[in-house]
Structure formats: structure tokens, C-alpha cells
Amino acid sequence: MSIGAFNRVDTAPGSAFFKMDKINKYYQMGEEQAHILKDIDLSLDEGEFLSVLGPSGSGKSTLMNIIGCLDVANSGRYTLRGQEIEDLTEAELARIRSREIGFIFQNSQLLPRLTAQKNVELPLIYAGVTPSERKRRAREMLERVGLSDRMGHTPNQLSGGQQQRVAIARALVGNPTLLLADEPTGALDQKTGRQVMALFKELNDEGRTIIMITHDMNIAKNARRVVHIIDGELTEGGNVNDA
């Protein structure tokens, strides 16, 4: 079963779906300044699958937060689908997070007392979708990730890999233009991690734009393109054969 139609990017011809120019992020710690991101330049076309590869403390989590509109840079320019992010209000940032970005985290962050279906429905509740439509879309997404027989199960009745697939369904149900995955296989065994990566590749083949944050070279190579971040500085790794 395919995911079906989703929002297409309406950026101007030749413009990037996603673009960062000279992004800097720093924190003031007393009299000292901790410079976390340093002149980050990064652009992405619609339909790309990009890995951001870096060790702990490299700045990749901070970069993810800025990409996901959970934080803003101190300087530089970030545009998503032609929308400049830096000057938006918190309400406008929240609207972009809910409409444009699907988040997938290392730990699935499912609500323990809710069934798989109810967990997937949550973003649609916040979006004001009717109960019948929420139910239909949640069931469709769970079928898409191979969990049609687990819709009524709570997280403690699911394996780690099944929980992560529920999280992926939840990220997809709002029809986002960008999937942002932070260490999506970090809590999984190798076999289950490969299954999750296979699903990511299927989604990308269907046209989904994906950015994946990881410290694992083997996981990063599942993407079509890899960039490296070390000490807050980003370098292109080229295609997966160059990573």
C-alpha cells in the first residue's frame, strides 16, 4: 500500500526546498561564549534523503533543533519552502512544526496508556481533524508501516521496532513536507534498525524529503547524501559512496 498524495513543495523553480546560509548558534556562559554551530551552509532539494553524521557533542542536536524550528539561530538565514524562519513568532514556529515537519526520535516517545492508533491520532487532534477522519488516517498510516494487527496494542505490548514504526506512522499522519529523524535506530538492535532503514528508503523512493541525524556511519550510509558535522562545522560528504 502506498502512502498516497501528500503536499508538494511550491517553491520557485531552481530554488532550494530547504536552505541555511551562515547559520551560527552560541550560548553565553558567564563571560565566555560557547560557539555551537559555526557558519553552517546547507541546502536540500525536495525528495532528498540526507544524513547529518557526527559524534556526540558535535552540534548535530542543536542543528536538528534549528532545522525543526524548535530553536532559532543567533545569526544567519534559514528558509524552509521559501519561508524565512528567523523572524517568526513562537506561534508561527509552532504552526510550521505541526504542518510542515514530522519528527521521529531515538526513543519513540509514545504515550504509554494510549493504543498505537490513539498515539498516531494525536497530531490530528491538535490540528482539529474530525474524529472519523483521524481514525481513518491513523489506520491507513499504521497499515502502511505494517502494523494493521497491532492498532489496539499499547506501547508495552509492542517490541522496540514496532514502537518505532508507530512513531513513524505518527510523524507521517499529518502529511508533512519534511521528515526529521533524530537517531531513529539508536535504541534498536541491528536487525530491527535495518528494517526501519528499509522503510525510510521506501518513503524516500515515494518522494518524501528526509533529514536523519546520526552518529553511526553505517546508518548514515542508508541516505542518498551525507554531510559531516564536527565541532560545529559542517562539511559535505557527497553521496553515500563518499561517506
N, C-alpha and C positions, 0 to 999 in steps of 0.2 A: 504494500500500500504506500503510495507516495504522499508526501505532506500536502500537496496541493498548492494553490496560488498563495503568494504572500506579497507584501508590499515591495514594489520595485523602487529603486532609487531614482529620484527626479533631479539629480544634479545635472549641470550643463555639460554638453559634450566636451570631452577632453579634461574635465575636472575630476579630482580625486574624490572618492566616496568618503574618505577619512584622511585628514592631513594635520600633522603637527609641524610647526616651524619654531625652532629655537626655544623649546619648552624648558623652563627652569623651575625647580622646586627646591626650596630651602626652609629650614626651621631655625629660629633664633633660640639659642640655648645660652642664656646669660649674655656674656659679652661675645660669645663665639657663634658662628653661623655654620650650621650643618647643611652642606650643599648635596641634596639627594639626587636630583636629576640635572644634567648639565647639557644645555643646548641640544635637546633632543629634536632631531628631524626624522619624521616618519610619515609615509603616505601609503595608502591602501586603495586598491580598486575594488569595485563591487565584485563579489564572488570569490575573493581570495581566501586562502586558508593560511594564516600567518602564525608562527610560533615566536614568542619572545623568550629567549633562553638565557638564564643567568643564575648564579649561585645565590644562596641566602645573603641578604644584605646588599645586593647589587643595585637595588632601586626598582626591581620589577613590580613589587606590590604597589609602590607609590605610583608607578606608571599605569598600572591597571586601574587604580582608583581614579586617576585623571581621565583615562580613556572611558571609564564607566560613569563619568560625571558624579562620582562620589566625592571628589575633591577638585580643586582648581589650581592651576599653576600660578607661580608668582610673576612669571613673565613669559612671553611667547604667545603664539597663536595656535588655537586648536579649532578645527572645523569638522563637523560631522554632518554629512549630506548637505553641505553648503551653509550650515548654521554655525556661527561663531559662538563658542561656549563661554569664554572668559567673563563676559559682562552680563550673563543671565542671572536672574534671581534664583533663590533656592526652590521656589515653586516651579519655575521654568525648568530647572535642572531635574527636579523630581518627575516632571511630565516627560522629559526626554528619556529618563531611566525607565519609566513604565511603558513607553510606547516604542522606543527605538532599540533597546538593549535587553537581551536575555542573558541573565547571569547564571553561571554554573560554577560551584565552588568545590574545593577539595573534599570537604565533608558536606554531604548533600543538603544539610540544614532543613530537613523536613520536620514538620510539626509532629511530635510523636503520637499524639492522640487522634490524629486525622488519618483517614484511609488514603491510599495512593491517589484515588480520584479527587478527594477533597483537597489534598495538597496541591494537585495540579490546577484545581479551580481557583485557588487563592488570588493569583494576579488578576483574574477576570472579575472577582468580587470587587477589588479595588477600582477596577476600570468601569464598574457599573453595568456589566453584562447581565442579561436576564438569567435566572436560574436554569431554565431549559436549555438556553444556548451555552451556558457554562458547562453543563453536564455533557452536552453533545461534543463540544470541542475538547474537553478533558478526556473523554473516552477515545476520541479519534487520536489524540496525541499518545495516549498510553498504548493503543493498538500499534501505533507507528513504531514505538520503541520495544515492541514485543512483550507487553505486559497486559494483554487483554484478559488473562486469567488471574491477575493479581490486583485488580482495581479496588476490591474491598478490603485489602490487607493493610494493616498499619505498618509503619517502618520496622518495628521489632519482629515482624513476621516476614521480612524481606532480607535477602542477602545484601552485602555491601554493593555488589554490582547492580542489583535490582533497585536499590535505593538511589544509586547514581542515575539510572535510567529514568526513574520518576522525576529526579531533579532536571534532567534534560527535557523531559516532556513539559515540565512546568515552565522552563525557560522558553520553549517553543510556542506555548499555547497562546501567548499574546501577539504572535506573528511579528516578532522583532526584525529589524533590518540587520542587526549585528548580534552574534553570539559571542560572549566574552567568558572564557573558561579559565579559571584560576586553579592550576594544579589538579585537573579533573580526575586524574588517576592516582593521585598521591596516596590515597587511603586504600587502594585496591591491590590485589595480587596481580602478577604479571598476566595471567590468562584473562582475567576479567578486564584488566586495563586494555588489553588488545581488542577485546570485544567493544569496549567503549570507543576506542580509536576508530574501529571499523565503522561504527555508527556515525562518528564525526565525518569520516570520509564520504559516507553516503549523503549526509546532509550537505556537504560542500559540493558534491557532484550535482546535487539538485539546485545549486545556486546560492546556498547560504554563505554569508560572509562570516568568517570565524577568526577570532584572535585568541590564542591559547598561551597562557603564561606557564612556564615550567622551568625546573632546574635540571631535568633529565634529558640528555641528548637523544636517547633512544625514542622517547616520547615526542620530542621536538621534530624528529625526522618524519613523523607522520604528516606534518603540514607540507604544503607546497613551497613555502618560503620560510626561511629562518633568519631572525636578527638576534644579535647577541648584546646583552647589557652587562657591563662590569663597572663597578664604582660609579654608577650613574651616567655612564657614557654608552651610547648605542652605536653599534657597527653592523653593517649589512653582512649577512652570512650567505646571501644568494639563495639558490634553490636547494632542495634537500640534499642533493649530491655534493654540495659545497660545505654543508654544515659540519 
